[in-house]
């Protein structure tokens, strides 16, 4: 399960951002995760709940996950289509000459922090 390693990396980056901004606490982290990325959101959430308990700066920090839909583009007909039901074969023209336009992302979108001295 690589989700635990991913969580550790996200926590490290969030702590860096908090430190750079003189914050005492991280309230939440929002991730954009592509529908066809290799990350399983439920595993990520389980790892997050376990890991943030071990970080004083992250205690009770919420993990927010926004799913980026998988969209594929066909070079032959120019159609963009939902990847999940059709895979690599364009549903409009049947061409395999396609590529993933979006849906493989893993992005830290937002880190919500509390300023020093406030709580």
Biopython code that builds the backbone (N, CA, C, O; Angstrom):
import numpy as np
from Bio.PDB.StructureBuilder import StructureBuilder

atoms = [
    (1, "UNK", "N", (0.851, -1.173, 0.000)),
    (1, "UNK", "CA", (0.000, 0.000, 0.000)),
    (1, "UNK", "C", (0.902, 1.243, 0.000)),
    (1, "UNK", "O", (1.541, 1.553, 1.005)),
    (2, "UNK", "N", (0.944, 1.932, -1.110)),
    (2, "UNK", "CA", (1.782, 3.123, -1.195)),
    (2, "UNK", "C", (1.093, 4.365, -0.634)),
    (2, "UNK", "O", (1.721, 5.418, -0.531)),
    (3, "UNK", "N", (-0.186, 4.263, -0.268)),
    (3, "UNK", "CA", (-0.914, 5.402, 0.272)),
    (3, "UNK", "C", (-0.286, 5.948, 1.551)),
    (3, "UNK", "O", (-0.331, 7.155, 1.790)),
    (4, "UNK", "N", (0.295, 5.084, 2.374)),
    (4, "UNK", "CA", (0.929, 5.550, 3.606)),
    (4, "UNK", "C", (2.113, 6.460, 3.277)),
    (4, "UNK", "O", (2.279, 7.510, 3.898)),
    (5, "UNK", "N", (2.922, 6.069, 2.319)),
    (5, "UNK", "CA", (4.040, 6.913, 1.885)),
    (5, "UNK", "C", (3.561, 8.233, 1.311)),
    (5, "UNK", "O", (4.169, 9.278, 1.543)),
    (6, "UNK", "N", (2.476, 8.183, 0.565)),
    (6, "UNK", "CA", (1.883, 9.394, -0.002)),
    (6, "UNK", "C", (1.428, 10.321, 1.130)),
    (6, "UNK", "O", (1.677, 11.526, 1.088)),
    (7, "UNK", "N", (0.770, 9.763, 2.125)),
    (7, "UNK", "CA", (0.309, 10.562, 3.269)),
    (7, "UNK", "C", (1.491, 11.213, 3.975)),
    (7, "UNK", "O", (1.423, 12.392, 4.323)),
    (8, "UNK", "N", (2.574, 10.467, 4.194)),
    (8, "UNK", "CA", (3.747, 11.044, 4.850)),
    (8, "UNK", "C", (4.294, 12.220, 4.040)),
    (8, "UNK", "O", (4.682, 13.239, 4.609)),
    (9, "UNK", "N", (4.324, 12.080, 2.715)),
    (9, "UNK", "CA", (4.807, 13.173, 1.869)),
    (9, "UNK", "C", (3.890, 14.391, 1.943)),
    (9, "UNK", "O", (4.370, 15.522, 2.008)),
    (10, "UNK", "N", (2.590, 14.172, 1.934)),
    (10, "UNK", "CA", (1.633, 15.278, 2.037)),
    (10, "UNK", "C", (1.787, 15.972, 3.388)),
    (10, "UNK", "O", (1.794, 17.201, 3.455)),
    (11, "UNK", "N", (1.908, 15.203, 4.451)),
    (11, "UNK", "CA", (2.092, 15.781, 5.785)),
    (11, "UNK", "C", (3.376, 16.599, 5.848)),
    (11, "UNK", "O", (3.382, 17.704, 6.390)),
    (12, "UNK", "N", (4.464, 16.062, 5.298)),
    (12, "UNK", "CA", (5.735, 16.804, 5.293)),
    (12, "UNK", "C", (5.588, 18.135, 4.563)),
    (12, "UNK", "O", (6.068, 19.162, 5.042)),
    (13, "UNK", "N", (4.932, 18.121, 3.416)),
    (13, "UNK", "CA", (4.756, 19.359, 2.642)),
    (13, "UNK", "C", (3.849, 20.337, 3.392)),
    (13, "UNK", "O", (4.120, 21.537, 3.422)),
    (14, "UNK", "N", (2.788, 19.831, 3.989)),
    (14, "UNK", "CA", (1.875, 20.692, 4.742)),
    (14, "UNK", "C", (2.599, 21.340, 5.919)),
    (14, "UNK", "O", (2.395, 22.522, 6.194)),
    (15, "UNK", "N", (3.437, 20.582, 6.611)),
    (15, "UNK", "CA", (4.198, 21.130, 7.730)),
    (15, "UNK", "C", (5.180, 22.199, 7.258)),
    (15, "UNK", "O", (5.379, 23.203, 7.941)),
    (16, "UNK", "N", (5.791, 21.989, 6.096)),
    (16, "UNK", "CA", (6.689, 22.999, 5.525)),
    (16, "UNK", "C", (5.935, 24.300, 5.264)),
    (16, "UNK", "O", (6.416, 25.382, 5.604)),
    (17, "UNK", "N", (4.757, 24.190, 4.661)),
    (17, "UNK", "CA", (3.941, 25.375, 4.358)),
    (17, "UNK", "C", (3.543, 26.083, 5.650)),
    (17, "UNK", "O", (3.609, 27.310, 5.735)),
    (18, "UNK", "N", (3.136, 25.320, 6.643)),
    (18, "UNK", "CA", (2.746, 25.916, 7.920)),
    (18, "UNK", "C", (3.922, 26.651, 8.555)),
    (18, "UNK", "O", (3.763, 27.771, 9.041)),
    (19, "UNK", "N", (5.088, 26.036, 8.553)),
    (19, "UNK", "CA", (6.280, 26.651, 9.128)),
    (19, "UNK", "C", (6.649, 27.930, 8.372)),
    (19, "UNK", "O", (6.967, 28.947, 8.987)),
    (20, "UNK", "N", (6.605, 27.876, 7.040)),
    (20, "UNK", "CA", (6.912, 29.052, 6.213)),
    (20, "UNK", "C", (5.954, 30.207, 6.511)),
    (20, "UNK", "O", (6.310, 31.372, 6.334)),
    (21, "UNK", "N", (4.745, 29.884, 6.963)),
    (21, "UNK", "CA", (3.725, 30.894, 7.232)),
    (21, "UNK", "C", (3.513, 31.148, 8.723)),
    (21, "UNK", "O", (2.504, 31.724, 9.128)),
    (22, "UNK", "N", (4.481, 30.709, 9.537)),
    (22, "UNK", "CA", (4.437, 30.911, 10.987)),
    (22, "UNK", "C", (3.125, 30.436, 11.610)),
    (22, "UNK", "O", (2.562, 31.107, 12.475)),
    (23, "UNK", "N", (2.657, 29.305, 11.177)),
    (23, "UNK", "CA", (1.407, 28.748, 11.696)),
    (23, "UNK", "C", (1.705, 27.676, 12.742)),
    (23, "UNK", "O", (2.724, 26.988, 12.686)),
    (24, "UNK", "N", (0.786, 27.561, 13.692)),
    (24, "UNK", "CA", (0.916, 26.565, 14.750)),
    (24, "UNK", "C", (0.247, 25.247, 14.399)),
    (24, "UNK", "O", (0.641, 24.187, 14.886)),
    (25, "UNK", "N", (-0.764, 25.324, 13.554)),
    (25, "UNK", "CA", (-1.586, 24.143, 13.330)),
    (25, "UNK", "C", (-2.101, 24.092, 11.904)),
    (25, "UNK", "O", (-2.381, 25.122, 11.290)),
    (26, "UNK", "N", (-2.219, 22.894, 11.395)),
    (26, "UNK", "CA", (-2.827, 22.660, 10.087)),
    (26, "UNK", "C", (-4.240, 22.164, 10.341)),
    (26, "UNK", "O", (-4.440, 21.152, 11.012)),
    (27, "UNK", "N", (-5.210, 22.873, 9.806)),
    (27, "UNK", "CA", (-6.613, 22.530, 10.020)),
    (27, "UNK", "C", (-7.125, 21.520, 9.000)),
    (27, "UNK", "O", (-7.890, 20.616, 9.336)),
    (28, "UNK", "N", (-6.692, 21.686, 7.744)),
    (28, "UNK", "CA", (-7.137, 20.742, 6.716)),
    (28, "UNK", "C", (-6.203, 20.782, 5.515)),
    (28, "UNK", "O", (-5.485, 21.755, 5.283)),
    (29, "UNK", "N", (-6.240, 19.698, 4.768)),
    (29, "UNK", "CA", (-5.511, 19.592, 3.509)),
    (29, "UNK", "C", (-6.508, 19.090, 2.474)),
    (29, "UNK", "O", (-7.220, 18.109, 2.692)),
    (30, "UNK", "N", (-6.542, 19.792, 1.335)),
    (30, "UNK", "CA", (-7.420, 19.382, 0.239)),
    (30, "UNK", "C", (-6.563, 18.841, -0.892)),
    (30, "UNK", "O", (-5.617, 19.486, -1.345)),
    (31, "UNK", "N", (-6.914, 17.643, -1.337)),
    (31, "UNK", "CA", (-6.199, 16.992, -2.435)),
    (31, "UNK", "C", (-7.115, 16.854, -3.646)),
    (31, "UNK", "O", (-8.314, 16.611, -3.511)),
    (32, "UNK", "N", (-6.532, 17.012, -4.823)),
    (32, "UNK", "CA", (-7.213, 16.682, -6.077)),
    (32, "UNK", "C", (-6.653, 15.343, -6.525)),
    (32, "UNK", "O", (-5.455, 15.215, -6.777)),
    (33, "UNK", "N", (-7.520, 14.350, -6.623)),
    (33, "UNK", "CA", (-7.077, 13.007, -6.997)),
    (33, "UNK", "C", (-7.841, 12.562, -8.228)),
    (33, "UNK", "O", (-9.071, 12.529, -8.235)),
    (34, "UNK", "N", (-7.100, 12.221, -9.265)),
    (34, "UNK", "CA", (-7.703, 11.772, -10.510)),
    (34, "UNK", "C", (-8.378, 10.419, -10.358)),
    (34, "UNK", "O", (-7.931, 9.548, -9.612)),
    (35, "UNK", "N", (-9.469, 10.279, -11.091)),
    (35, "UNK", "CA", (-10.272, 9.046, -11.056)),
    (35, "UNK", "C", (-9.460, 7.809, -11.425)),
    (35, "UNK", "O", (-9.731, 6.720, -10.921)),
    (36, "UNK", "N", (-8.474, 7.963, -12.293)),
    (36, "UNK", "CA", (-7.679, 6.810, -12.712)),
    (36, "UNK", "C", (-6.233, 6.896, -12.216)),
    (36, "UNK", "O", (-5.335, 6.268, -12.776)),
    (37, "UNK", "N", (-6.023, 7.690, -11.151)),
    (37, "UNK", "CA", (-4.700, 7.707, -10.535)),
    (37, "UNK", "C", (-4.518, 6.371, -9.820)),
    (37, "UNK", "O", (-5.453, 5.577, -9.722)),
    (38, "UNK", "N", (-3.346, 6.139, -9.338)),
    (38, "UNK", "CA", (-3.089, 4.875, -8.640)),
    (38, "UNK", "C", (-3.384, 4.966, -7.151)),
    (38, "UNK", "O", (-3.084, 4.037, -6.401)),
    (39, "UNK", "N", (-3.965, 6.072, -6.719)),
    (39, "UNK", "CA", (-4.258, 6.288, -5.304)),
    (39, "UNK", "C", (-5.710, 5.904, -5.017)),
    (39, "UNK", "O", (-6.627, 6.309, -5.731)),
    (40, "UNK", "N", (-5.897, 5.127, -3.974)),
    (40, "UNK", "CA", (-7.240, 4.707, -3.564)),
    (40, "UNK", "C", (-7.668, 5.603, -2.399)),
    (40, "UNK", "O", (-7.111, 5.511, -1.305)),
    (41, "UNK", "N", (-8.667, 6.477, -2.638)),
    (41, "UNK", "CA", (-9.051, 7.452, -1.617)),
    (41, "UNK", "C", (-9.385, 6.858, -0.248)),
    (41, "UNK", "O", (-9.006, 7.439, 0.768)),
    (42, "UNK", "N", (-10.072, 5.738, -0.190)),
    (42, "UNK", "CA", (-10.423, 5.165, 1.117)),
    (42, "UNK", "C", (-9.173, 4.711, 1.886)),
    (42, "UNK", "O", (-9.115, 4.861, 3.107)),
    (43, "UNK", "N", (-8.183, 4.161, 1.189)),
    (43, "UNK", "CA", (-6.929, 3.776, 1.838)),
    (43, "UNK", "C", (-6.192, 5.025, 2.316)),
    (43, "UNK", "O", (-5.637, 5.056, 3.415)),
    (44, "UNK", "N", (-6.197, 6.054, 1.467)),
    (44, "UNK", "CA", (-5.534, 7.308, 1.803)),
    (44, "UNK", "C", (-6.148, 7.904, 3.070)),
    (44, "UNK", "O", (-5.427, 8.351, 3.962)),
    (45, "UNK", "N", (-7.457, 7.911, 3.145)),
    (45, "UNK", "CA", (-8.169, 8.445, 4.306)),
    (45, "UNK", "C", (-7.825, 7.659, 5.571)),
    (45, "UNK", "O", (-7.590, 8.252, 6.624)),
    (46, "UNK", "N", (-7.795, 6.335, 5.472)),
    (46, "UNK", "CA", (-7.432, 5.505, 6.630)),
    (46, "UNK", "C", (-6.012, 5.811, 7.102)),
    (46, "UNK", "O", (-5.767, 5.944, 8.301)),
    (47, "UNK", "N", (-5.088, 5.921, 6.165)),
    (47, "UNK", "CA", (-3.699, 6.236, 6.513)),
    (47, "UNK", "C", (-3.597, 7.620, 7.128)),
    (47, "UNK", "O", (-2.849, 7.830, 8.082)),
    (48, "UNK", "N", (-4.350, 8.559, 6.581)),
    (48, "UNK", "CA", (-4.361, 9.933, 7.086)),
    (48, "UNK", "C", (-4.800, 9.960, 8.560)),
    (48, "UNK", "O", (-4.140, 10.568, 9.401)),
    (49, "UNK", "N", (-5.906, 9.301, 8.852)),
    (49, "UNK", "CA", (-6.439, 9.296, 10.221)),
    (49, "UNK", "C", (-5.415, 8.754, 11.209)),
    (49, "UNK", "O", (-5.304, 9.247, 12.331)),
    (50, "UNK", "N", (-4.673, 7.747, 10.791)),
    (50, "UNK", "CA", (-3.654, 7.162, 11.647)),
    (50, "UNK", "C", (-2.460, 8.108, 11.797)),
    (50, "UNK", "O", (-1.968, 8.318, 12.906)),
    (51, "UNK", "N", (-1.999, 8.671, 10.693)),
    (51, "UNK", "CA", (-0.764, 9.459, 10.698)),
    (51, "UNK", "C", (-0.908, 10.810, 11.394)),
    (51, "UNK", "O", (0.014, 11.236, 12.090)),
    (52, "UNK", "N", (-2.043, 11.498, 11.224)),
    (52, "UNK", "CA", (-2.158, 12.833, 11.821)),
    (52, "UNK", "C", (-2.211, 12.794, 13.347)),
    (52, "UNK", "O", (-1.912, 13.792, 14.003)),
    (53, "UNK", "N", (-2.581, 11.669, 13.905)),
    (53, "UNK", "CA", (-2.579, 11.541, 15.367)),
    (53, "UNK", "C", (-1.166, 11.607, 15.937)),
    (53, "UNK", "O", (-0.982, 11.905, 17.117)),
    (54, "UNK", "N", (-0.180, 11.333, 15.107)),
    (54, "UNK", "CA", (1.206, 11.285, 15.544)),
    (54, "UNK", "C", (1.941, 12.612, 15.333)),
    (54, "UNK", "O", (3.118, 12.737, 15.674)),
    (55, "UNK", "N", (1.242, 13.597, 14.773)),
    (55, "UNK", "CA", (1.855, 14.889, 14.475)),
    (55, "UNK", "C", (1.121, 15.980, 15.249)),
    (55, "UNK", "O", (-0.053, 16.237, 14.981)),
    (56, "UNK", "N", (1.789, 16.624, 16.201)),
    (56, "UNK", "CA", (1.107, 17.639, 17.011)),
    (56, "UNK", "C", (0.574, 18.784, 16.160)),
    (56, "UNK", "O", (-0.501, 19.308, 16.454)),
    (57, "UNK", "N", (1.277, 19.179, 15.137)),
    (57, "UNK", "CA", (0.843, 20.270, 14.267)),
    (57, "UNK", "C", (-0.372, 19.874, 13.411)),
    (57, "UNK", "O", (-1.075, 20.737, 12.886)),
    (58, "UNK", "N", (-0.606, 18.571, 13.278)),
    (58, "UNK", "CA", (-1.658, 18.066, 12.394)),
    (58, "UNK", "C", (-2.841, 17.477, 13.156)),
    (58, "UNK", "O", (-3.800, 17.010, 12.541)),
    (59, "UNK", "N", (-2.783, 17.492, 14.484)),
    (59, "UNK", "CA", (-3.821, 16.822, 15.270)),
    (59, "UNK", "C", (-5.220, 17.265, 14.838)),
    (59, "UNK", "O", (-5.526, 18.457, 14.796)),
    (60, "UNK", "N", (-6.054, 16.288, 14.520)),
    (60, "UNK", "CA", (-7.431, 16.501, 14.060)),
    (60, "UNK", "C", (-7.546, 17.209, 12.712)),
    (60, "UNK", "O", (-8.629, 17.676, 12.357)),
    (61, "UNK", "N", (-6.465, 17.296, 11.963)),
    (61, "UNK", "CA", (-6.523, 17.924, 10.634)),
    (61, "UNK", "C", (-7.399, 17.076, 9.718)),
    (61, "UNK", "O", (-7.302, 15.849, 9.687)),
    (62, "UNK", "N", (-8.243, 17.760, 8.988)),
    (62, "UNK", "CA", (-9.178, 17.092, 8.083)),
    (62, "UNK", "C", (-8.525, 16.884, 6.722)),
    (62, "UNK", "O", (-7.799, 17.747, 6.228)),
    (63, "UNK", "N", (-8.789, 15.749, 6.134)),
    (63, "UNK", "CA", (-8.362, 15.477, 4.768)),
    (63, "UNK", "C", (-9.587, 15.597, 3.869)),
    (63, "UNK", "O", (-10.583, 14.898, 4.052)),
    (64, "UNK", "N", (-9.491, 16.492, 2.901)),
    (64, "UNK", "CA", (-10.569, 16.675, 1.933)),
    (64, "UNK", "C", (-10.073, 16.178, 0.590)),
    (64, "UNK", "O", (-8.992, 16.557, 0.137)),
    (65, "UNK", "N", (-10.859, 15.335, -0.040)),
    (65, "UNK", "CA", (-10.476, 14.770, -1.333)),
    (65, "UNK", "C", (-11.505, 15.178, -2.380)),
    (65, "UNK", "O", (-12.701, 14.928, -2.232)),
    (66, "UNK", "N", (-11.017, 15.805, -3.429)),
    (66, "UNK", "CA", (-11.851, 16.156, -4.570)),
    (66, "UNK", "C", (-11.424, 15.275, -5.736)),
    (66, "UNK", "O", (-10.239, 15.196, -6.058)),
    (67, "UNK", "N", (-12.380, 14.621, -6.360)),
    (67, "UNK", "CA", (-12.079, 13.711, -7.461)),
    (67, "UNK", "C", (-12.075, 14.459, -8.789)),
    (67, "UNK", "O", (-13.006, 15.198, -9.110)),
    (68, "UNK", "N", (-11.009, 14.248, -9.550)),
    (68, "UNK", "CA", (-10.908, 14.818, -10.890)),
    (68, "UNK", "C", (-11.373, 13.744, -11.865)),
    (68, "UNK", "O", (-10.763, 12.678, -11.940)),
    (69, "UNK", "N", (-12.447, 14.005, -12.616)),
    (69, "UNK", "CA", (-12.965, 12.993, -13.544)),
    (69, "UNK", "C", (-11.935, 12.655, -14.624)),
    (69, "UNK", "O", (-11.189, 13.516, -15.088)),
    (70, "UNK", "N", (-11.917, 11.391, -15.005)),
    (70, "UNK", "CA", (-11.027, 10.949, -16.079)),
    (70, "UNK", "C", (-11.672, 11.265, -17.426)),
    (70, "UNK", "O", (-12.791, 10.840, -17.715)),
    (71, "UNK", "N", (-10.939, 12.020, -18.242)),
    (71, "UNK", "CA", (-11.417, 12.395, -19.574)),
    (71, "UNK", "C", (-10.321, 12.057, -20.577)),
    (71, "UNK", "O", (-9.154, 12.392, -20.373)),
    (72, "UNK", "N", (-10.706, 11.396, -21.652)),
    (72, "UNK", "CA", (-9.774, 11.003, -22.701)),
    (72, "UNK", "C", (-10.105, 11.769, -23.977)),
    (72, "UNK", "O", (-11.265, 12.065, -24.261)),
    (73, "UNK", "N", (-9.054, 12.084, -24.740)),
    (73, "UNK", "CA", (-9.209, 12.801, -26.008)),
    (73, "UNK", "C", (-8.849, 11.869, -27.163)),
    (73, "UNK", "O", (-7.858, 11.141, -27.101)),
    (74, "UNK", "N", (-9.663, 11.901, -28.214)),
    (74, "UNK", "CA", (-9.392, 11.124, -29.427)),
    (74, "UNK", "C", (-8.752, 12.038, -30.466)),
    (74, "UNK", "O", (-9.333, 13.052, -30.853)),
    (75, "UNK", "N", (-7.559, 11.677, -30.911)),
    (75, "UNK", "CA", (-6.882, 12.476, -31.926)),
    (75, "UNK", "C", (-7.538, 12.344, -33.298)),
    (75, "UNK", "O", (-7.425, 13.250, -34.124)),
    (76, "UNK", "N", (-8.219, 11.233, -33.550)),
    (76, "UNK", "CA", (-8.807, 11.028, -34.874)),
    (76, "UNK", "C", (-10.070, 11.849, -35.108)),
    (76, "UNK", "O", (-10.230, 12.434, -36.179)),
    (77, "UNK", "N", (-10.960, 11.905, -34.139)),
    (77, "UNK", "CA", (-12.219, 12.650, -34.347)),
    (77, "UNK", "C", (-12.309, 13.918, -33.507)),
    (77, "UNK", "O", (-13.226, 14.719, -33.692)),
    (78, "UNK", "N", (-11.367, 14.108, -32.587)),
    (78, "UNK", "CA", (-11.359, 15.302, -31.753)),
    (78, "UNK", "C", (-12.304, 15.267, -30.566)),
    (78, "UNK", "O", (-12.433, 16.260, -29.851)),
    (79, "UNK", "N", (-12.966, 14.138, -30.345)),
    (79, "UNK", "CA", (-13.939, 13.999, -29.257)),
    (79, "UNK", "C", (-13.228, 13.808, -27.913)),
    (79, "UNK", "O", (-12.230, 13.093, -27.828)),
    (80, "UNK", "N", (-13.753, 14.456, -26.862)),
    (80, "UNK", "CA", (-13.351, 14.194, -25.488)),
    (80, "UNK", "C", (-14.457, 13.355, -24.871)),
    (80, "UNK", "O", (-15.638, 13.648, -25.062)),
    (81, "UNK", "N", (-14.085, 12.307, -24.128)),
    (81, "UNK", "CA", (-15.099, 11.416, -23.579)),
    (81, "UNK", "C", (-14.706, 10.907, -22.201)),
    (81, "UNK", "O", (-13.541, 10.959, -21.807)),
    (82, "UNK", "N", (-15.711, 10.413, -21.476)),
    (82, "UNK", "CA", (-15.536, 9.842, -20.148)),
    (82, "UNK", "C", (-14.724, 8.553, -20.273)),
    (82, "UNK", "O", (-15.135, 7.612, -20.952)),
    (83, "UNK", "N", (-13.582, 8.524, -19.617)),
    (83, "UNK", "CA", (-12.649, 7.402, -19.743)),
    (83, "UNK", "C", (-13.173, 6.110, -19.125)),
    (83, "UNK", "O", (-13.018, 5.036, -19.705)),
    (84, "UNK", "N", (-13.783, 6.209, -17.967)),
    (84, "UNK", "CA", (-14.151, 5.016, -17.204)),
    (84, "UNK", "C", (-14.987, 4.019, -18.017)),
    (84, "UNK", "O", (-14.617, 2.846, -18.070)),
    (85, "UNK", "N", (-16.086, 4.420, -18.647)),
    (85, "UNK", "CA", (-16.876, 3.415, -19.367)),
    (85, "UNK", "C", (-16.277, 2.971, -20.707)),
    (85, "UNK", "O", (-16.660, 1.930, -21.240)),
    (86, "UNK", "N", (-15.333, 3.761, -21.256)),
    (86, "UNK", "CA", (-14.866, 3.468, -22.604)),
    (86, "UNK", "C", (-13.386, 3.115, -22.717)),
    (86, "UNK", "O", (-12.970, 2.559, -23.733)),
    (87, "UNK", "N", (-12.592, 3.421, -21.713)),
    (87, "UNK", "CA", (-11.166, 3.113, -21.765)),
    (87, "UNK", "C", (-10.461, 3.861, -22.879)),
    (87, "UNK", "O", (-10.703, 5.050, -23.089)),
    (88, "UNK", "N", (-9.586, 3.162, -23.596)),
    (88, "UNK", "CA", (-8.779, 3.786, -24.643)),
    (88, "UNK", "C", (-9.465, 3.837, -26.009)),
    (88, "UNK", "O", (-8.933, 4.445, -26.938)),
    (89, "UNK", "N", (-10.600, 3.229, -26.143)),
    (89, "UNK", "CA", (-11.278, 3.193, -27.444)),
    (89, "UNK", "C", (-12.356, 4.280, -27.499)),
    (89, "UNK", "O", (-13.271, 4.304, -26.676)),
    (90, "UNK", "N", (-12.233, 5.173, -28.476)),
    (90, "UNK", "CA", (-13.170, 6.280, -28.607)),
    (90, "UNK", "C", (-14.576, 5.760, -28.894)),
    (90, "UNK", "O", (-14.759, 4.985, -29.833)),
    (91, "UNK", "N", (-15.571, 6.168, -28.109)),
    (91, "UNK", "CA", (-16.936, 5.692, -28.319)),
    (91, "UNK", "C", (-17.594, 6.304, -29.569)),
    (91, "UNK", "O", (-18.593, 5.783, -30.064)),
    (92, "UNK", "N", (-17.037, 7.397, -30.068)),
    (92, "UNK", "CA", (-17.622, 8.048, -31.236)),
    (92, "UNK", "C", (-17.145, 7.421, -32.542)),
    (92, "UNK", "O", (-17.946, 7.147, -33.436)),
    (93, "UNK", "N", (-15.820, 7.193, -32.647)),
    (93, "UNK", "CA", (-15.286, 6.698, -33.930)),
    (93, "UNK", "C", (-14.603, 5.338, -33.835)),
    (93, "UNK", "O", (-14.228, 4.769, -34.861)),
    (94, "UNK", "N", (-14.433, 4.802, -32.621)),
    (94, "UNK", "CA", (-13.812, 3.488, -32.452)),
    (94, "UNK", "C", (-12.296, 3.484, -32.535)),
    (94, "UNK", "O", (-11.686, 2.415, -32.544)),
    (95, "UNK", "N", (-11.682, 4.642, -32.596)),
    (95, "UNK", "CA", (-10.228, 4.727, -32.725)),
    (95, "UNK", "C", (-9.532, 4.460, -31.390)),
    (95, "UNK", "O", (-10.025, 4.863, -30.337)),
    (96, "UNK", "N", (-8.378, 3.776, -31.441)),
    (96, "UNK", "CA", (-7.558, 3.625, -30.239)),
    (96, "UNK", "C", (-6.523, 4.749, -30.128)),
    (96, "UNK", "O", (-5.711, 4.753, -29.203)),
    (97, "UNK", "N", (-6.548, 5.701, -31.066)),
    (97, "UNK", "CA", (-5.581, 6.792, -31.100)),
    (97, "UNK", "C", (-6.022, 7.888, -30.119)),
    (97, "UNK", "O", (-6.425, 8.977, -30.527)),
    (98, "UNK", "N", (-5.937, 7.579, -28.826)),
    (98, "UNK", "CA", (-6.448, 8.442, -27.772)),
    (98, "UNK", "C", (-5.398, 8.666, -26.698)),
    (98, "UNK", "O", (-4.400, 7.950, -26.623)),
    (99, "UNK", "N", (-5.638, 9.661, -25.880)),
    (99, "UNK", "CA", (-4.743, 9.929, -24.746)),
    (99, "UNK", "C", (-5.535, 10.558, -23.605)),
    (99, "UNK", "O", (-6.542, 11.234, -23.816)),
    (100, "UNK", "N", (-5.052, 10.317, -22.398)),
    (100, "UNK", "CA", (-5.716, 10.799, -21.195)),
    (100, "UNK", "C", (-5.498, 12.301, -21.058)),
    (100, "UNK", "O", (-4.368, 12.778, -20.957)),
    (101, "UNK", "N", (-6.593, 13.020, -21.056)),
    (101, "UNK", "CA", (-6.565, 14.478, -20.948)),
    (101, "UNK", "C", (-6.463, 14.911, -19.483)),
    (101, "UNK", "O", (-5.704, 15.822, -19.150)),
    (102, "UNK", "N", (-7.222, 14.260, -18.623)),
    (102, "UNK", "CA", (-7.183, 14.525, -17.186)),
    (102, "UNK", "C", (-7.697, 13.295, -16.452)),
    (102, "UNK", "O", (-8.388, 12.449, -17.020)),
    (103, "UNK", "N", (-7.341, 13.222, -15.178)),
    (103, "UNK", "CA", (-7.836, 12.124, -14.361)),
    (103, "UNK", "C", (-6.751, 11.302, -13.700)),
    (103, "UNK", "O", (-7.045, 10.353, -12.973)),
    (104, "UNK", "N", (-5.487, 11.658, -13.947)),
    (104, "UNK", "CA", (-4.376, 10.947, -13.336)),
    (104, "UNK", "C", (-3.662, 11.814, -12.288)),
    (104, "UNK", "O", (-2.566, 11.481, -11.836)),
    (105, "UNK", "N", (-4.297, 12.923, -11.912)),
    (105, "UNK", "CA", (-3.676, 13.897, -11.027)),
    (105, "UNK", "C", (-3.595, 13.422, -9.577)),
    (105, "UNK", "O", (-4.402, 12.624, -9.102)),
    (106, "UNK", "N", (-2.597, 13.946, -8.914)),
    (106, "UNK", "CA", (-2.511, 13.904, -7.453)),
    (106, "UNK", "C", (-1.879, 15.225, -7.059)),
    (106, "UNK", "O", (-0.667, 15.402, -7.179)),
    (107, "UNK", "N", (-2.707, 16.155, -6.587)),
    (107, "UNK", "CA", (-2.251, 17.520, -6.351)),
    (107, "UNK", "C", (-2.703, 17.978, -4.964)),
    (107, "UNK", "O", (-3.855, 17.784, -4.575)),
    (108, "UNK", "N", (-1.777, 18.587, -4.232)),
    (108, "UNK", "CA", (-2.169, 19.269, -3.005)),
    (108, "UNK", "C", (-2.767, 20.595, -3.460)),
    (108, "UNK", "O", (-2.054, 21.471, -3.951)),
    (109, "UNK", "N", (-4.057, 20.735, -3.296)),
    (109, "UNK", "CA", (-4.760, 21.912, -3.791)),
    (109, "UNK", "C", (-4.798, 23.036, -2.765)),
    (109, "UNK", "O", (-4.675, 24.209, -3.116)),
    (110, "UNK", "N", (-4.969, 22.675, -1.495)),
    (110, "UNK", "CA", (-5.102, 23.703, -0.466)),
    (110, "UNK", "C", (-4.648, 23.151, 0.876)),
    (110, "UNK", "O", (-4.903, 21.996, 1.214)),
    (111, "UNK", "N", (-3.970, 24.007, 1.628)),
    (111, "UNK", "CA", (-3.579, 23.692, 2.996)),
    (111, "UNK", "C", (-4.119, 24.815, 3.861)),
    (111, "UNK", "O", (-3.710, 25.967, 3.718)),
    (112, "UNK", "N", (-5.032, 24.485, 4.753)),
    (112, "UNK", "CA", (-5.625, 25.485, 5.637)),
    (112, "UNK", "C", (-4.877, 25.441, 6.962)),
    (112, "UNK", "O", (-4.794, 24.397, 7.610)),
    (113, "UNK", "N", (-4.338, 26.583, 7.352)),
    (113, "UNK", "CA", (-3.515, 26.659, 8.561)),
    (113, "UNK", "C", (-4.096, 27.670, 9.547)),
    (113, "UNK", "O", (-4.876, 28.548, 9.178)),
    (114, "UNK", "N", (-3.689, 27.521, 10.821)),
    (114, "UNK", "CA", (-4.049, 28.480, 11.857)),
    (114, "UNK", "C", (-2.827, 29.315, 12.160)),
    (114, "UNK", "O", (-1.723, 28.788, 12.301)),
    (115, "UNK", "N", (-3.022, 30.620, 12.261)),
    (115, "UNK", "CA", (-1.907, 31.524, 12.567)),
    (115, "UNK", "C", (-1.403, 31.308, 13.977)),
    (115, "UNK", "O", (-2.143, 30.888, 14.866)),
    (116, "UNK", "N", (-0.122, 31.604, 14.166)),
    (116, "UNK", "CA", (0.485, 31.516, 15.506)),
    (116, "UNK", "C", (-0.263, 32.411, 16.469)),
    (116, "UNK", "O", (-0.651, 33.528, 16.128)),
    (117, "UNK", "N", (-0.462, 31.911, 17.672)),
    (117, "UNK", "CA", (-1.112, 32.686, 18.707)),
    (117, "UNK", "C", (-2.611, 32.586, 18.693)),
    (117, "UNK", "O", (-3.257, 33.070, 19.622)),
    (118, "UNK", "N", (-3.202, 31.972, 17.672)),
    (118, "UNK", "CA", (-4.667, 31.858, 17.651)),
    (118, "UNK", "C", (-5.061, 30.424, 17.890)),
    (118, "UNK", "O", (-4.440, 29.510, 17.348)),
    (119, "UNK", "N", (-6.055, 30.219, 18.670)),
    (119, "UNK", "CA", (-6.633, 28.894, 18.901)),
    (119, "UNK", "C", (-7.847, 29.011, 19.719)),
    (119, "UNK", "O", (-8.484, 28.004, 20.026)),
]
sb = StructureBuilder()
sb.init_structure("model")
sb.init_model(0)
sb.init_chain("A")
sb.init_seg("    ")
for serial, (resi, resn, name, xyz) in enumerate(atoms, 1):
    if name == "N":
        sb.init_residue(resn, " ", resi, " ")
    sb.init_atom(name, np.array(xyz, "f"), 0.0, 1.0, " ", f" {name:<3s}", serial, name[0])
structure = sb.get_structure()
